[in-house]
Amino acid sequence: MTDPMYRTILLFDIEQYGARDDVEQAFLRRLLYEIADATLLAAGAEEGAGLRADRGDSVMELIDIGVSVPALLKILLTETPALLHSKNRLLAASARMRLRIVLSSGYVAIDELDGWVGSDLNHAVRLLNSDSLRDALKQRDDDSVLCVSDGIYQGVARHNHLGIRRDDFHRVTVPTKEGPTVAWLHGVPGVEESEDPSPTAPGTSAGSAGTVPNETRIGRDQYGVSGGIVHGGLNFGAGPAGRGDRS
């Protein structure tokens, strides 16, 4: 197994992938690769600046730390939704793709089977599969919804970099077997998301006591798989279909 390397972690997952037939799934996978590649290239990631794991209905990107996280986050907030919308508007409603997206970071190692190993990656996958992210996408008319880890929010989003507004994010708490984990959803909270008006100082970390404004608590724990088929580089064609659907 390789030594753990610190990487930016970017995850995309297609909503309701398992409800589509084989032809539709193949089309959606090609579209997902186009969206992922365009996002990385727009953020300044050159070919070879990361690794990709194909999960069938989703892709996981490990991006070298040389790629600017503020630039990547800005692209995810602006160009990625615009590109997805431009493609969806030309499709029938039944063929359109909606995405759950997670941006996180942490240490990840690659084992002798080319699987990805690391608790930081597990954490990101749990956010991707959490009820908070699934429900947010269901409650909105947008084609995608973005969740960032607490580390990304505290280190980047809350500092109001150009094109990134911290007030556009609200905190969510996702219970896991290891304890509650904190993340931040972009966009206005849905009707089922509760708000707590009690203040908390900036920089509060996952699992800390107290409550914060715009906090949502989700009542079920889900887990993702940290392994995958690993590819080098950033320019890909559609790979083999995954073995299972987690949408």
C-alpha positions in Angstrom: 0.0 0.0 0.0 1.2 3.5 -0.8 1.9 6.1 1.9 -1.2 8.3 2.5 -1.1 11.4 0.4 -3.1 14.6 1.1 -5.5 15.2 -1.8 -8.6 17.2 -2.6 -11.5 14.8 -2.8 -14.3 15.5 -5.4 -17.3 13.2 -5.7 -20.2 13.2 -8.2 -23.2 10.9 -8.0 -26.2 10.6 -10.3 -29.7 10.7 -8.8 -32.0 7.8 -9.6 -29.4 6.1 -11.7 -30.9 2.6 -11.0 -34.3 3.6 -12.3 -32.9 4.0 -15.8 -32.5 1.3 -18.4 -29.1 0.2 -19.8 -29.1 2.6 -22.7 -30.0 5.6 -20.5 -27.4 4.6 -17.9 -24.7 4.4 -20.6 -25.7 7.9 -21.8 -25.7 9.3 -18.3 -22.2 7.9 -17.6 -20.8 9.6 -20.7 -22.5 12.8 -19.6 -21.1 12.5 -16.1 -17.6 12.1 -17.4 -18.0 15.2 -19.6 -19.1 17.2 -16.6 -16.3 15.9 -14.4 -13.6 16.5 -17.0 -14.9 20.0 -17.8 -15.0 20.9 -14.1 -11.4 19.9 -13.5 -10.1 21.5 -16.6 -11.9 24.8 -15.8 -10.3 24.7 -12.4 -6.8 24.5 -13.9 -6.2 20.8 -13.3 -3.9 19.5 -16.0 -3.9 16.0 -17.3 -2.2 13.7 -14.8 -3.0 16.0 -11.8 -5.2 13.5 -10.2 -6.7 10.0 -10.1 -10.3 8.8 -10.8 -12.2 5.9 -9.4 -15.3 4.8 -11.4 -18.3 3.6 -9.4 -20.8 3.2 -12.2 -23.3 5.7 -11.1 -20.6 8.0 -9.7 -17.0 9.1 -10.0 -14.5 9.9 -7.3 -11.6 12.2 -8.0 -8.4 12.5 -6.0 -6.9 15.9 -7.1 -3.3 17.0 -6.4 -2.9 19.8 -3.9 -1.4 22.0 -6.6 -4.8 22.6 -8.0 -6.4 25.6 -6.3 -9.3 24.7 -4.0 -10.9 28.2 -4.1 -10.7 28.0 -7.9 -12.3 24.5 -7.9 -15.0 25.5 -5.5 -15.9 28.6 -7.6 -16.2 26.4 -10.7 -18.4 24.0 -8.8 -20.7 26.9 -7.8 -20.8 28.5 -11.2 -19.6 26.7 -14.4 -20.5 23.2 -13.4 -24.2 23.9 -12.7 -24.3 26.0 -15.9 -22.8 23.3 -18.0 -25.1 20.6 -16.6 -28.1 22.9 -17.2 -27.1 23.6 -20.8 -26.9 19.9 -21.5 -30.1 19.0 -19.7 -32.2 21.7 -21.4 -31.7 19.8 -24.7 -32.9 16.5 -23.3 -36.3 15.1 -22.6 -37.2 15.3 -18.9 -36.9 11.6 -18.4 -33.3 11.7 -19.7 -32.0 14.6 -17.7 -29.2 14.1 -15.1 -29.2 15.5 -11.6 -26.1 15.3 -9.4 -25.1 15.2 -5.8 -21.6 16.7 -5.5 -19.2 16.6 -2.5 -15.9 18.6 -2.1 -13.7 17.4 0.7 -10.0 16.8 1.4 -7.8 14.5 3.4 -5.2 11.7 3.4 -5.8 8.7 1.0 -3.6 5.7 0.3 -3.9 3.2 -2.6 -3.6 -0.5 -1.8 -2.1 -3.4 -3.8 -5.5 -3.9 -5.4 -5.7 -0.3 -6.6 -8.4 0.4 -4.0 -8.5 3.7 -2.2 -8.1 3.6 1.6 -8.6 6.3 4.2 -11.0 7.6 6.8 -11.1 11.0 5.2 -12.4 9.4 2.0 -14.9 7.3 3.9 -16.2 10.6 5.5 -16.6 12.2 2.0 -18.5 9.2 0.7 -20.8 9.3 3.8 -21.6 12.9 3.0 -22.4 12.0 -0.6 -24.8 9.2 0.5 -26.3 11.2 3.4 -30.0 11.9 3.7 -29.2 15.7 4.0 -27.7 15.8 0.5 -30.3 13.4 -1.1 -33.2 15.4 0.5 -31.7 18.8 -0.6 -31.6 17.6 -4.2 -35.2 16.3 -4.0 -36.5 19.5 -2.5 -34.9 21.8 -5.1 -35.5 22.5 -8.8 -31.8 22.8 -9.5 -29.9 20.1 -11.5 -27.3 19.6 -8.8 -26.6 20.2 -5.1 -23.2 20.8 -3.5 -21.9 19.8 -0.1 -18.5 20.7 1.3 -16.8 19.2 4.3 -16.3 21.3 7.4 -12.6 21.6 6.6 -13.3 23.0 3.1 -15.8 25.4 4.6 -13.6 26.6 7.4 -10.5 26.8 5.3 -12.0 28.3 2.1 -15.7 29.0 1.8 -16.2 31.1 5.0 -13.5 33.6 3.9 -15.6 35.0 1.1 -13.1 34.5 -1.8 -14.1 36.1 -5.0 -17.1 34.2 -6.4 -17.7 32.4 -3.1 -20.2 33.7 -0.5 -20.2 32.1 2.9 -23.8 33.1 3.6 -24.9 30.9 0.7 -23.9 27.8 2.8 -25.7 26.3 5.8 -24.4 23.7 8.3 -25.7 20.1 8.4 -24.9 17.5 10.9 -24.9 13.8 9.7 -24.9 11.1 12.4 -22.5 8.2 11.9 -21.4 5.2 14.0 -18.3 7.2 14.9 -20.3 10.2 16.0 -21.9 13.2 14.3 -20.0 14.7 11.3 -20.4 18.3 10.2 -20.6 19.6 6.6 -22.0 22.6 4.7 -24.7 22.6 2.0 -24.8 25.3 -0.6 -28.2 26.9 -1.3 -31.3 27.9 0.6 -32.4 25.3 3.1 -35.5 23.3 2.0 -38.8 23.3 3.7 -38.0 20.2 5.7 -34.7 21.6 7.0 -34.9 23.2 10.4 -33.0 26.3 11.5 -31.6 27.0 14.9 -31.1 30.8 15.7 -28.6 30.3 18.5 -25.1 31.7 17.5 -21.8 29.8 17.4 -18.4 31.3 16.8 -16.8 30.7 13.5 -14.5 27.7 13.3 -16.7 25.3 15.3 -15.6 21.8 14.2 -17.4 18.5 13.7 -18.8 17.0 16.9 -18.4 20.1 19.0 -21.1 21.0 21.5 -23.8 23.5 20.9 -25.8 24.5 17.9 -25.4 27.0 15.0 -27.7 29.0 12.7 -29.1 27.0 9.8 -28.2 23.6 11.2 -29.9 20.5 9.9 -29.8 17.1 11.6 -30.4 13.9 9.7 -31.5 10.8 11.4 -29.9 7.9 9.4 -26.4 6.8 8.8 -25.3 5.5 5.4 -21.9 4.3 4.2 -20.2 4.3 0.9 -17.4 2.2 -0.5 -13.9 3.6 -0.4 -12.4 1.3 -3.1 -12.7 1.7 -6.9 -11.2 1.3 -10.3 -8.4 3.8 -10.4 -7.4 5.7 -13.5 -4.5 8.1 -14.0 -5.0 11.5 -15.7 -8.1 13.6 -16.2 -9.3 12.9 -19.7 -11.4 9.8 -19.9 -13.9 8.0 -22.0 -16.9 6.2 -20.5 -15.5 3.2 -18.5 -17.2 -0.1 -17.7 -20.4 0.1 -15.9 -20.4 -0.2 -12.1 -21.7 -3.3 -10.3 -24.3 -1.6 -8.1 -26.5 1.4 -7.7 -26.4 3.5 -4.6 -28.8 6.3 -5.7 
